[in-house]
Amino acid sequence: MMNTFDQIKLKAAQEKIPSMQEEGLFYCEHLIQSQSLKNILEIGTGHGIWSIHMALAINDLKLKTIELNPKRAEIAKQNIIDLNLQDRITVIHQDALTVELTETYDLIFIDGPKSQNKALFIKVLPYLSKNGYILVDNLDFHGETHTEQTQSRDLKQLVRKINTFKDWILNESDLNVKALEFGDGLMLISRKYEP
Ligand SMILES: C[S@@+](CC[C@H](N)C(=O)[O-])C[C@H]1O[C@@H](n2cnc3c(N)ncnc32)[C@H](O)[C@@H]1O
């Protein structure tokens, strides 16, 4: 029999909401636990799968997650209530590019509009705690960043923006940047020096 979280994941998959693969989820869990990260911000909630997964795996986490799409934000809120996680996960229905941030976070997971990775990164960096991490997902964009074949104009443009972000971040000398070799191109970033 399927439990509530399995049903939530199935519905998200049926509605084609992209979510992180198992090995990526496992890596995030390990990072959060091994580095004692407590306060987390996610850009791009979808149906809340990533946040819910982390909150179920690690019981003293607090998460805020920002979603632009009103229907997805509502579904995520309901999913979180159904799993009784509403005291630990807060969904903010706003544009991550313009939302006002006030607190600092130990981990910031950027998984929103892929064409805006650089703008989002620049926006959230001042809100990263001293020894915190930023994770950016889908830098391979389902393998599309490694090929130019059979791509539409829109996809080519998106891929170009993702690759521009990669080149930019890899040349930022104040940051430690590690491209992880699994999933859909996860990148882990931290500051080299204290803010
Ligand atoms: C890949 S999905 C997120 C999946 C989720 N992080 C997970 O792993 O379960 C990306 C989400 O970003 C949202 N999004 C797109 N532009 C956004 C923006 N400007 N601000 C906030 N969310 C945005 C989309 O509506 C979509 O639900």
The ligand as an SDF file (V2000), in Angstrom:
LIG
                    3D

 27 29  0  0  0  0  0  0  0  0999 V2000
   12.2880   21.9640  -10.6190 C   0  0  0  0  0  0  0  0  0  0  0  0
   10.8100   22.6400   -9.9270 S   0  0  0  0  0  0  0  0  0  0  0  0
   11.1290   22.5350   -8.1830 C   0  0  0  0  0  0  0  0  0  0  0  0
   11.1740   21.1430   -7.6420 C   0  0  0  0  0  0  0  0  0  0  0  0
   11.4430   21.0660   -6.1560 C   0  0  0  0  0  0  0  0  0  0  0  0
   12.6000   21.8600   -5.7770 N   0  0  0  0  0  0  0  0  0  0  0  0
   11.6820   19.6330   -5.7730 C   0  0  0  0  0  0  0  0  0  0  0  0
   12.8500   19.1480   -5.9100 O   0  0  0  0  0  0  0  0  0  0  0  0
   10.7330   18.9720   -5.3430 O   0  0  0  0  0  0  0  0  0  0  0  0
   11.0510   24.3660  -10.2180 C   0  0  0  0  0  0  0  0  0  0  0  0
    9.9720   25.2370   -9.6350 C   0  0  0  0  0  0  0  0  0  0  0  0
   10.4030   26.5910   -9.6760 O   0  0  0  0  0  0  0  0  0  0  0  0
    9.2390   27.3910   -9.8160 C   0  0  0  0  0  0  0  0  0  0  0  0
    9.6160   28.7510  -10.2340 N   0  0  0  0  0  0  0  0  0  0  0  0
    9.8600   29.1980  -11.5080 C   0  0  0  0  0  0  0  0  0  0  0  0
   10.1760   30.5070  -11.4780 N   0  0  0  0  0  0  0  0  0  0  0  0
   10.1480   30.9020  -10.1780 C   0  0  0  0  0  0  0  0  0  0  0  0
   10.3810   32.1380   -9.5230 C   0  0  0  0  0  0  0  0  0  0  0  0
   10.7460   33.2450  -10.2050 N   0  0  0  0  0  0  0  0  0  0  0  0
   10.2520   32.1820   -8.1780 N   0  0  0  0  0  0  0  0  0  0  0  0
    9.9070   31.0680   -7.4730 C   0  0  0  0  0  0  0  0  0  0  0  0
    9.6660   29.8660   -8.0500 N   0  0  0  0  0  0  0  0  0  0  0  0
    9.7850   29.7810   -9.3860 C   0  0  0  0  0  0  0  0  0  0  0  0
    8.4140   26.6090  -10.8500 C   0  0  0  0  0  0  0  0  0  0  0  0
    7.0610   26.9830  -10.8170 O   0  0  0  0  0  0  0  0  0  0  0  0
    8.6700   25.1700  -10.4040 C   0  0  0  0  0  0  0  0  0  0  0  0
    7.6370   24.6930   -9.5680 O   0  0  0  0  0  0  0  0  0  0  0  0
  1  2  1  0
  2  3  1  0
  2 10  1  0
  3  4  1  0
  4  5  1  0
  5  6  1  0
  5  7  1  0
  7  8  2  0
  7  9  1  0
 10 11  1  0
 11 12  1  0
 11 26  1  0
 12 13  1  0
 13 14  1  0
 13 24  1  0
 14 15  1  0
 14 23  1  0
 15 16  2  0
 16 17  1  0
 17 18  1  0
 17 23  2  0
 18 19  1  0
 18 20  2  0
 20 21  1  0
 21 22  2  0
 22 23  1  0
 24 25  1  0
 24 26  1  0
 26 27  1  0
M  CHG  2   2   1   9  -1
M  END
$$$$
